[in-house]
Amino acid sequence: MRTLDISSASAPIAEQILYDQPWEGTAWNLANLYLLSLGADAIADEAPRLVGLSEETTCFVSPGYFG
């Protein structure tokens, strides 16, 4: 299992991570996780306010996960 601090990824790297996701729902949740970790608004008001997400063998976390 690997862990990735999504907020530390540059925009191009975050974009590639989103494109690499096999499921649209995971990409949607990761995009919102990334935006929220940067202090930006989520894509939609109803987006879940996640601090971490696990998919297959990868855990994606934001700094909020630790604090």
N, C-alpha and C positions, 0 to 999 in steps of 0.2 A: 504494500500500500504506500502511496506517496501523498504528501500534503503540499498544497500550493497556496501561499498567501496571495489571493487574487488582487488585492489592492496594490501589491508591489509590481504587478505586471504593467508594462507600458501599453498604451492604447493598441498598437499593432499586434503585440503579443496576446493581449486580451481578446482581440478580434479573432485571431487564429484559434485560440482556445474555444471560443464560441462556435466557430465553423467546424471544429473537430468533434463536437458533441453529436452522438448518434440520435439523440431525441430532442425535438424542438422544445419541449417543456424544460429540459435541463438547460438548454441555451438561454431560454427566457429567464429562468431563475438565476442563472449565473450572471446574465447581463444586469439584472436588478441588484444582485449582490455586489457586483463591481461598482455600479453607479452609486449605490448607497454608501459603500466603503470610502468613496471619494468625497462624500458630502453632497452629492448631486441628488436630484429627484429621481425616483424610480420611473420606469417606463409608463406605468399606469398606477392610479390611486389604489387599486385593489391588489397590487403586487405584494406578496408576502415580504415582511421585513426580516430577512434571514441574515444570520451572521456566519453561517457555514452550510455546506451542502456536500453530501457524499454520493458519488456515482461510480459504480463498479469498484475499481481499486484506487480511486483518487478522491481525496478530501480537499475541498476548496474552502478556505476560511478567510475571514476578514479580521482586522485587529479587534473588532468588537467581540469576537469569539473568545478571546483571552481576557477580556476585561469587563 
